[in-house]
Each structure stands twice: as C-alpha cells, then as structure tokens.
Amino acid sequence: LMLMMTYAAFWLGRRSDAVNALLLSVSLICLLSVGSVFDIGLWLSFTATLGILLVGAPLSKSFLKEKRGIFVKILKWIVSVVLVTISATMFTFPVILLYFKEMSIVTLLSNLVFTLPLTLILFLIVLMVIASPLSFLTRAVAYLLGALCKAFLWIASKTASPAYLFSLDFTFLYYVCALAVVLIAVLLIKRKRASTIPVFATVMALVVIANAVAFNSVSDERGIGYYSRGNNDALYVKSGANVLII
C-alpha cells in the first residue's frame, strides 16, 4: 500500500510522504480487516517503520553528508544500521511493554549482528534467481544460501533463550511511553505533517466502531489459541465470555 501511494504521487507530480503513506496504509488495513487492530505483528511493524522514518532515516542521511570515499561509505553504513536499529527498538518498546511485559537484554546486539547475514541472504536469493538457467551455478548458490540460513537460525536460537529475558513490570515505564507518544505527535505537527493526524484519527475511529460491531455482536464467539511464555506453554479455549487455559 505504501509503495502504491508512492508511485501514485510520482505519476501525479506530487511529493510523496512516507509517514502519511504509512498511517493511511495501516488505517486501510485495519478498516478492511477489523481483526488486524489486535495483530501484534502489525503493531510491531507499524511502530518500527514509524521510528525508522521519523528518527533513523533522517539521522542516517545527515551523518558525514559531505564526505566521500570507500572508508566513509563503510562507516556510514555501520552508523546507519545502528541508528535504524535503535530507532526501531525505541518505537516498538511501548508495544513490547504492553503486550509482552518483558524484553531480551541482547535485542539491540542481535539486531545489529543479524543485519549483515540477512542482507547476504537476500542478495544470494536474487543471485540464485538470476543464475537459474545455469543449474550448476544455482546449486552452488543454493548450497551457500542453505549454509548461511542454518548458521543464522543457530545463532538466532541462542540469542532467543529465555535466560536473556528481563521483566519490564515497572510503573514509571508506562508514564515514559505515554510521554513519548505525546512527543511523537508534537514531532509530526512540528514537521508540518499535522494534516496526516486528522485523517489517521478519523479512519482509526471507524476501525474502532467496526471492531465493536464485529466482535461484540457475536455473543457465542468461540476460539482456540496457543502462546508460549518462558518455559511455559499455554493452550486456551474461548467460548463467549468463558476462557479455559491449559
């Protein structure tokens, strides 16, 4: 949706605004699928992208802007990865606090470590597609890709250990997050993006109403789900207002 809005702005001779496209895209997704407003994946993706657009990308562009050379390019890439990772983590923190109430102490480090392998994986996937007419070259690239993915998953399994989790159950963190939301709104207004906020707020109000109608009108709602917390696995069965947790 964001890409479509960017292309539409280009063909109409208008300047595209990534923040505006993001807010409208999320509103449309939630309006078309009312259950999406409860999707933790959407909230994390939305807040991470918002953080990169408002903080990470502008800071990355301003770093060593006038300098040139291969060393400077490498340094700019490293700084850019660090800034983007920090900005995404900062903006997703309120969602993590409300939904999980715990966080890994190696979050920032693991994101930085995984950036390069993920870039190589994407590059090898593209290379494998290009080399598809040549079977021997495709097999060679696939072997490298498989080995890299195995190493990536092994490292990921180690960093995802519950041993690195720490509790976020502190009252002051909720106040800090509330203040951060206010500051973000001020930042949007200060950058003359205030026109985005009423549109976003209006569409999200429609989403809330649609959710109320869709979920509250079904009194005998039934569902089954699973979640894992630390070393505990939980299965829940829901029927109306009753929930059985195993």
C-alpha positions in Angstrom: 0.0 0.0 0.0 2.8 2.4 0.8 4.5 1.6 -2.5 1.3 2.2 -4.4 0.9 5.6 -2.8 4.5 6.5 -3.6 4.0 5.6 -7.3 0.7 7.4 -7.4 2.4 10.6 -6.0 5.1 10.3 -8.6 2.7 9.9 -11.6 0.5 12.7 -10.3 3.6 15.0 -10.0 3.2 15.3 -6.2 5.8 14.8 -3.5 5.4 11.5 -1.7 5.3 11.5 2.2 6.3 8.2 3.7 4.8 8.9 7.1 1.5 9.9 5.5 1.6 6.7 3.4 2.3 4.6 6.5 -0.5 6.0 8.6 -3.1 5.7 5.7 -1.9 2.2 4.9 -2.3 1.0 8.5 -5.8 2.6 8.6 -6.9 0.9 5.4 -5.6 -2.5 6.6 -7.4 -2.2 9.9 -10.6 -0.9 8.2 -10.7 -3.7 5.6 -9.8 -6.4 8.2 -11.1 -5.2 11.6 -9.3 -8.0 13.5 -5.9 -6.6 12.3 -6.1 -3.9 15.0 -5.4 -6.7 17.5 -2.5 -8.2 15.5 0.8 -7.8 17.4 2.8 -8.3 14.2 1.1 -5.3 12.6 1.7 -3.1 15.7 5.4 -4.0 15.8 5.8 -3.5 12.0 4.0 -0.1 12.2 5.9 1.3 15.2 9.3 0.0 13.9 8.7 1.6 10.4 7.5 4.9 12.1 10.6 5.0 14.2 12.9 4.5 11.2 11.0 7.2 9.2 11.0 9.8 11.9 14.3 9.2 13.6 16.6 6.6 12.0 16.5 7.7 8.3 16.9 11.5 8.9 19.8 10.9 11.3 21.5 8.5 8.9 21.2 10.9 6.0 22.8 13.7 8.0 25.8 11.7 9.1 29.0 12.5 7.1 26.9 14.1 4.4 29.7 15.9 2.6 32.4 13.2 3.0 33.3 10.7 0.3 35.5 7.6 0.0 35.1 3.9 0.5 36.0 4.1 4.2 33.4 6.8 4.8 30.8 4.7 2.9 31.5 1.7 5.2 31.4 3.9 8.3 28.1 5.5 7.1 26.6 2.0 6.5 27.6 0.9 10.0 26.2 4.0 11.6 23.1 3.8 9.5 22.5 0.2 10.7 23.0 1.2 14.4 20.7 4.3 14.1 17.9 2.4 12.3 18.1 -0.5 14.8 18.0 1.9 17.8 15.1 3.9 16.4 13.0 0.8 15.5 13.7 -0.6 19.0 12.7 2.6 20.7 9.4 2.9 18.9 8.5 -0.7 19.3 9.2 -0.6 23.1 5.7 0.6 24.1 4.1 -2.3 22.3 6.6 -4.8 23.8 5.9 -3.3 27.2 2.1 -3.6 26.9 2.0 -6.9 25.2 4.9 -9.0 26.5 6.0 -7.1 29.6 9.5 -8.5 29.2 12.4 -7.9 26.8 15.7 -9.5 25.9 18.9 -7.9 27.0 20.5 -8.8 23.7 17.8 -7.2 21.5 19.9 -4.4 20.1 23.0 -6.5 19.7 21.2 -9.3 17.9 19.5 -6.9 15.5 22.9 -5.4 14.6 24.5 -8.9 14.3 21.7 -10.2 12.1 21.6 -7.2 9.7 24.6 -8.3 7.6 23.6 -12.1 7.3 20.1 -11.0 6.3 21.5 -8.7 3.6 23.6 -11.6 2.3 20.7 -14.0 2.3 18.6 -11.5 0.3 21.5 -11.0 -2.1 22.0 -14.7 -2.6 18.3 -15.3 -3.2 18.4 -12.7 -6.0 21.6 -14.2 -7.4 20.0 -17.7 -7.4 17.1 -16.4 -9.4 19.4 -14.7 -11.9 21.5 -17.9 -12.2 18.5 -20.2 -12.6 19.3 -21.1 -16.3 22.7 -22.5 -15.2 21.9 -25.5 -12.9 25.5 -25.9 -11.6 25.7 -22.3 -10.5 22.2 -22.4 -9.0 23.2 -25.4 -6.9 26.4 -23.7 -5.7 24.5 -20.6 -4.7 21.8 -22.7 -3.0 24.4 -24.5 -1.0 25.9 -21.2 0.2 22.4 -20.0 1.0 21.5 -23.1 2.9 24.7 -23.0 5.0 24.1 -19.3 5.8 20.5 -19.9 6.8 21.5 -22.8 9.1 24.1 -20.6 10.8 21.7 -17.8 11.1 19.0 -20.0 12.7 21.5 -21.5 15.1 22.7 -18.0 16.3 19.0 -16.9 16.5 18.1 -19.9 18.7 20.9 -19.0 21.1 20.0 -15.3 21.4 16.3 -16.2 21.8 17.0 -18.0 25.0 14.6 -17.2 27.9 17.7 -16.7 30.0 18.2 -13.3 28.4 14.7 -12.0 29.2 14.2 -9.4 31.9 10.9 -8.1 33.3 9.5 -4.7 32.3 6.9 -4.6 35.1 7.7 -1.1 36.3 5.1 1.6 36.6 7.3 4.5 35.5 7.9 2.9 32.1 4.2 3.3 31.3 4.5 7.1 32.0 7.6 7.3 29.9 5.9 5.6 27.0 2.9 7.9 27.3 5.2 10.9 27.3 6.9 9.5 24.2 3.6 9.2 22.3 2.9 12.9 23.1 6.4 13.9 21.8 5.9 11.9 18.6 2.6 13.7 18.0 4.3 17.1 18.6 7.1 16.0 16.2 4.6 15.2 13.5 2.9 18.6 13.9 6.3 20.5 14.1 7.3 18.9 10.8 4.1 20.2 9.2 2.5 16.8 9.0 -0.5 17.7 11.1 -2.8 17.1 8.1 -1.9 13.4 8.5 -3.2 13.1 12.1 -6.9 14.0 11.5 -7.1 11.6 8.5 -5.5 8.8 10.5 -7.6 9.6 13.6 -10.8 9.6 11.6 -10.1 6.3 9.8 -9.0 4.6 13.1 -12.2 5.8 14.7 -14.1 3.9 12.0 -11.9 0.9 12.8 -12.8 1.0 16.5 -16.5 1.2 15.6 -16.2 -1.6 13.1 -14.4 -3.7 15.7 -17.1 -3.0 18.3 -19.8 -4.1 15.9 -17.9 -7.2 14.6 -16.8 -8.6 17.9 -19.5 -7.6 20.3 -22.4 -8.7 18.1 -21.3 -12.3 18.3 -22.1 -13.4 21.8 -21.2 -17.1 21.3 -17.8 -16.4 19.9 -15.5 -19.4 20.1 -11.8 -19.7 19.5 -8.7 -21.7 20.3 -5.2 -20.4 20.6 -1.7 -21.0 21.8 1.1 -18.9 23.4 4.5 -19.5 25.0 5.9 -17.5 27.9 9.3 -18.5 29.2 9.3 -22.3 29.8 5.5 -22.5 30.0 3.3 -23.4 27.0 -0.4 -22.4 27.3 -3.4 -23.5 25.3 -6.6 -21.5 25.6 -10.2 -22.3 24.6 -12.7 -19.5 24.4 -16.5 -19.7 24.3 -18.3 -16.4 24.8 -17.1 -14.8 28.0 -15.6 -18.0 29.3 -11.9 -18.9 28.8 -10.3 -22.2 29.7 -6.5 -22.1 29.9 -4.4 -25.3 30.0 
